[in-house]
């Protein structure tokens, strides 16, 4: 064997060993690649599971956030979320509505500045803001870890409770006053009858041409005026509970306006009627309801000495304040408004802010509305007028035809209605 042949054999051996080593390395590399591919696939699967879990968690968190936002916005209580520095970081719609600001305007402001701006403060007693009465409480905001990242300011609307308490107090007060007034009225009426009798006898004895006959006639007139006042007192203390019936709504309002024509003609008043055409009639005693409307119309006109707008509105009571179907009959003026200091005494007998008048008008209105199992709501702002809303039960289903109501109303004792209205013609004060 030559040297060349030997060299070729060695080279082939080296080359074969090299290929064999390369094959082993390639096989090892293939195994590593397969293992890496399997690991990557496993990691992809784990990542997909993690992503799905994260998506579910995010979806649940979003649903929970939406749910909590819905709860927060649905609360009747105003909620302000404060940080440790007393700066508002979150608010709900009721809080913004009570404070008269947009939610975006509240965030980032110090709560003390906001409360000072609307005339409120941190205190336990109820506070008035506009037409509402609110109570403000502050409580720390605690997390599960026990830290205190801020506080909650709760603004509770106490208007309804405040009005109910006010009505109960007024009812007790007026009941005691009514009992006393009734006894006094009856005691005074007896000697008045004797005075009227003797004045009539004296006038007859003297004759119409005698100088003293004029004095006797003046005595009789004064007695009749006082008797009319006593009659109003008795109406206040115990309104006549006559049977109610259906009475057409529009004639009821128009007749009341006619009775108040003497007051309306004295000032330039624009009368506006807003009567729901779906309300054909009202369940009431016609004469007494005319008394109520007459007093409220005259009150409204007198609250506008330079003229203005008097609106009479009739619509269904959507608030359900009587616990069943009801109608709301409102008289609104654009006059001077009612002093907040007088609100609690508005329906007290003999309370008046006028130079003339006895202060019985609204007291009798209140008594008649109570006798109808209704309620009367008052809204007013100084310089912006006042509105008196009478809420009356509507005991018959809404779908009852107007003809059926009119047929029922035909049987009412309407002959006494005009005489009932005469009693309150002289009552022309807001109370």
Beta strands, then each sheet from edge to edge (+ up, - down):
strand 1: 78-83
strand 2: 88-91
strand 3: 127-129
strand 4: 132-142
strand 5: 148-157
strand 6: 245-248
strand 7: 269-275
strand 8: 281-284
strand 9: 308-316
strand 10: 326-333
strand 11: 375-380
strand 12: 386-393
sheet 1: 2+ 1- 5+ 4- 3+
sheet 2: 6+ 8-
sheet 3: 7+ 9+ 10- 12+ 11-
end
